[in-house]
Each structure stands twice: as C-alpha cells, then as structure tokens.
Amino acid sequence: MTEMVLKVRKKGITILPKRLREAAGVHEGSEVKAKVLPSGILLRPLVNDPVGMLEALPTERKEPSVVSVRKIRRKIDRQVRG
C-alpha cells in the first residue's frame, strides 16, 4: 500500500503526488469521492465505468488469472455499494 504524508495548504488545497494518483487510477479530470470516517477522511476514485477501469489497470501478467479477476470484481462491488 502506498502511503504518504501530505500538507494541507491555504483553503484546504492538498496536492496528490503522481505516484499516489497513478496507484489509485486518478487522472486529470477524474472525480473522487470523499467520506468522513472516525479515523479521518477517505478519498477514492468515483467509478463511473468499472469495465473501463479494469481495462486500464496495469498487469504484470499477459492474462489475468481467475483469482485476480475475482479480487478485482470484489473490490469494485465494495466500491459500488459503499
């Protein structure tokens, strides 16, 4: 998991470093969903096109395994419900 300390600037502006944006699949023009939790604020990409998001994910293998596809599908299901 990629984790970094970010500084909140004037008017609440925070810059998400490239490494975090790439790891989360956030690009210029992307929308993120913010949720207040007891432990802080959770930011996550707004998923409008889960299939497109899956196609854009970097893979180390030429073909994803059944287990990998199931993990990704569970993750998308959790995001859609939450």
C-alpha angles and dihedrals in degrees: 000000000000112000130175140167111242129192121232109220135194113320091013095289114160125179117221107214118234093250091057093044092051093046090051096042093243117149135173107296093022119134122226129200117227121204128180112227129180088256097047141284123329118207118191135165116266105241112215096153112031093176092053089047090054092050091052095051113111113242130197093203127062091234123024116240122241089251092054092049091050091051092050092047092051090049092052091046090054091049093049092049096043 
